Structure formats: structure tokens, C-alpha cells
Amino acid sequence: MPRDLHEPTEASQAADAPSDPQAPEVAELEALRRERDEFQDRLLRRTAEFDNYRKRVERDRAQAGAEAAAAVLKALVPTLDNLERALQAEGDAGALRAGVELTHRDLLAALQAQGLVVEDPTGQRFDPTRHEALAHEEAAGFSEGDVVAVLRKGYSFKDRLLRPALVRVAKGGVASETPTDKVH
């Protein structure tokens, strides 16, 4: 049977039918939910990666500290051996003194190899940031403010003062017999 051209077809009826007004909003909402889920997943992964990194850094730092301590202790073991030999030494005081001197020399060498610096400022200008003055005295051959004597040596490690030197400092009143511009 022939069709009337004015009669709507099924396809044209579907196109003319009112579409669901919420369909684009639902699709957009679903797209936003998927994007949110992706971002949340990325955040969880990054958080886990950072936590693993932090734990690895802490573990590496602890291991580096343990290795540094082990290196210092290993360097001190020969000093312990020398102390034991000195304690076992029988006889004259000269042998005991020689053993103690050897032990002192070994210990100092081991500590200096690790970066310890011994500060003996005798003859240098007094520096209140590196020295601690216990007394001021008149001293021939020293300018005012020079370190006359060191009562206890100071120590530093990598430019960090561990202990200031305890010193006696020259005070005015005595003529200087040496130039004040000493090279140290």
C-alpha cells in the first residue's frame, strides 16, 4: 500500500518525541564521578609512593649512621688493644708511660682520621667564640689579648665547635717582645 507523504514514519516520530531532559545531566554526572574516582586513585597511589619513599629515606639514614659509627669504632679497636697491653705491663713506670703515649697517639690519629680537629691556640689571639678564658695575666712576650697558655685543648668537627679551649689570656702592662701578626 502506498504511503502518504504526510504520514509520519517511525523514525521521524522518535525524533519528534520529546527526549529525556535529564539524560545529558546524568551522563555529565557519570563522567564527573569517573574523573573523581581516577583522581582519588591517583591520590592514593601518590600517598603510598610517598610513604614508601619516606620509609626508605629513614632506613637509609639509619643505615648511614650505623655505618659511620661502625667506622669510628673500628678505628678505635687498636687503641683498646694498646690499653690492654699497657694494663698488662709489669715493671717500670717508663714502659707504662710509653704504652699510654702510644695509646694516646693511636686514639688521636683515629679521631683525626674521622675529622676531629684539635685546637691548641697558644700564641693566637683570644677568640671568645672558640676559647674560654679562665684567667688574665701579665705575660712577657705576648701582646694583650693573646693566648698565653692552654689549660684544656678545644675540639671541633667539620667547623662545628665540640668543646672550647680553656685558656689563660695576656693582659696589658707588659711590653711585647714578639710581633702581633703571627701566622697560624
C-alpha positions as CSV (number, residue, x, y, z in Angstrom):
1,M,0.0,0.0,0.0
2,P,1.3,3.4,-0.9
3,R,2.3,5.6,1.9
4,D,1.0,9.0,2.4
5,L,3.9,11.5,2.4
6,H,2.3,13.5,5.1
7,E,2.1,10.5,7.4
8,P,4.9,10.4,9.9
9,T,7.3,7.4,9.9
10,E,8.5,5.6,13.0
11,A,12.0,7.2,12.7
12,S,10.5,10.7,12.4
13,Q,8.2,10.0,15.3
14,A,11.2,9.1,17.5
15,A,13.0,12.2,16.5
16,D,9.9,14.4,17.2
17,A,9.2,12.7,20.5
18,P,10.4,14.8,23.5
19,S,13.8,13.5,24.6
20,D,14.7,12.8,28.3
21,P,15.8,16.2,29.6
22,Q,17.9,14.6,32.4
23,A,20.0,12.4,30.0
24,P,22.8,14.9,29.4
25,E,23.0,15.7,33.1
26,V,23.2,12.1,34.0
27,A,25.9,11.5,31.5
28,E,27.8,14.5,32.8
29,L,27.4,13.4,36.4
30,E,28.7,9.9,35.5
31,A,31.7,11.5,33.7
32,L,32.4,13.6,36.8
33,R,32.2,10.5,39.0
34,R,34.6,8.6,36.8
35,E,37.0,11.6,36.9
36,R,36.7,11.8,40.7
37,D,37.4,8.1,41.1
38,E,40.5,8.5,38.8
39,F,41.8,11.4,40.9
40,Q,41.2,9.5,44.2
41,D,43.0,6.5,42.8
42,R,46.0,8.8,41.8
43,L,46.0,10.4,45.2
44,L,46.1,7.0,47.0
45,R,48.9,5.8,44.7
46,R,50.9,9.0,45.3
47,T,50.3,8.8,49.0
48,A,51.5,5.2,49.1
49,E,54.6,6.1,47.0
50,F,55.5,9.0,49.2
51,D,55.1,6.8,52.3
52,N,57.4,4.2,50.8
53,Y,59.9,6.9,49.9
54,R,59.8,8.3,53.4
55,K,60.4,4.9,55.0
56,R,63.3,4.2,52.5
57,V,64.9,7.5,53.4
58,E,64.6,6.8,57.1
59,R,66.1,3.3,56.7
60,D,69.0,4.7,54.5
61,R,69.7,7.4,57.1
62,A,69.7,5.0,60.0
63,Q,72.0,2.6,58.0
64,A,74.4,5.5,57.1
65,G,74.5,6.5,60.8
66,A,75.2,2.9,61.8
67,E,78.0,2.6,59.2
68,A,79.6,5.8,60.4
69,A,79.5,4.7,64.0
70,A,81.0,1.3,63.0
71,A,83.8,3.0,61.1
72,V,84.7,5.1,64.2
73,L,84.5,2.1,66.5
74,K,86.6,0.0,64.1
75,A,89.3,2.8,64.2
76,L,89.2,2.7,68.0
77,V,89.7,-1.0,68.4
78,P,93.6,-0.8,68.1
79,T,93.5,1.8,70.9
80,L,91.7,-0.7,73.1
81,D,94.4,-3.3,72.3
82,N,97.1,-0.8,73.3
83,L,95.3,0.0,76.6
84,E,95.0,-3.7,77.4
85,R,98.8,-4.1,76.7
86,A,99.5,-1.1,79.0
87,L,97.4,-2.6,81.8
88,Q,99.2,-5.9,81.5
89,A,102.6,-4.3,81.5
90,E,104.6,-5.1,84.6
91,G,107.7,-3.4,85.8
92,D,108.9,0.2,85.5
93,A,106.8,3.3,85.0
94,G,108.7,4.1,81.8
95,A,107.1,1.1,80.0
96,L,103.7,2.1,81.3
97,R,104.2,5.7,80.1
98,A,105.4,4.5,76.7
99,G,102.2,2.4,76.4
100,V,100.0,5.3,77.4
101,E,101.7,7.6,74.9
102,L,101.2,5.0,72.2
103,T,97.6,4.7,73.1
104,H,97.1,8.5,73.1
105,R,98.8,8.8,69.7
106,D,96.7,6.0,68.2
107,L,93.4,7.4,69.6
108,L,94.2,10.9,68.4
109,A,95.1,9.6,64.9
110,A,91.9,7.6,64.7
111,L,89.8,10.6,65.7
112,Q,91.6,12.9,63.4
113,A,91.0,10.5,60.6
114,Q,87.3,10.8,61.2
115,G,87.5,14.6,61.0
116,L,88.3,15.7,64.6
117,V,90.4,18.9,64.8
118,V,92.4,19.6,68.0
119,E,92.5,23.3,68.8
120,D,95.6,24.4,70.7
121,P,95.5,28.2,70.4
122,T,98.7,29.0,72.3
123,G,100.1,32.3,71.0
124,Q,97.0,33.1,69.0
125,R,94.6,36.0,69.5
126,F,91.8,35.1,72.0
127,D,88.6,34.3,70.2
128,P,85.6,34.2,72.5
129,T,83.7,32.1,70.0
130,R,86.4,29.3,70.1
131,H,88.1,29.8,73.5
132,E,87.0,30.2,77.1
133,A,89.2,32.4,79.2
134,L,89.8,31.2,82.8
135,A,92.4,33.9,83.7
136,H,94.0,37.1,82.5
137,E,97.7,37.5,83.5
138,E,100.7,39.6,82.6
139,A,103.0,37.6,80.4
140,A,106.3,38.7,78.8
141,G,106.5,38.0,75.1
142,F,102.7,38.2,74.5
143,S,100.5,41.1,73.3
144,E,97.4,41.9,75.2
145,G,94.6,39.5,74.1
146,D,97.0,36.7,73.1
147,V,96.5,33.2,74.5
148,V,99.4,32.6,77.0
149,A,98.6,29.0,77.9
150,V,96.1,26.3,77.1
151,L,94.7,24.6,80.2
152,R,92.5,22.2,78.2
153,K,92.5,21.8,74.4
154,G,89.5,22.5,72.3
155,Y,88.0,20.2,69.7
156,S,85.9,20.8,66.6
157,F,84.4,18.6,63.9
158,K,83.6,19.9,60.4
159,D,83.8,23.5,61.6
160,R,81.5,22.8,64.5
161,L,83.0,23.5,67.9
162,L,82.6,20.5,70.1
163,R,84.4,22.0,73.1
164,P,86.1,25.4,73.5
165,A,89.7,25.5,74.6
166,L,90.2,26.7,78.2
167,V,92.9,29.3,78.1
168,R,94.8,32.0,80.0
169,V,95.0,35.3,78.2
170,A,97.7,38.0,78.3
171,K,96.6,41.4,79.8
172,G,98.1,44.8,79.2
173,G,101.1,46.2,81.1
174,V,103.9,44.1,79.7
175,A,105.7,45.2,76.5
176,S,105.5,42.7,73.7
177,E,108.7,41.1,72.6
178,T,107.1,39.3,69.6
179,P,105.2,40.7,66.7
180,T,101.4,40.5,67.0
181,D,100.8,39.5,63.4
182,K,101.8,35.8,63.8
183,V,100.9,33.3,61.2
184,H,98.9,30.3,62.4
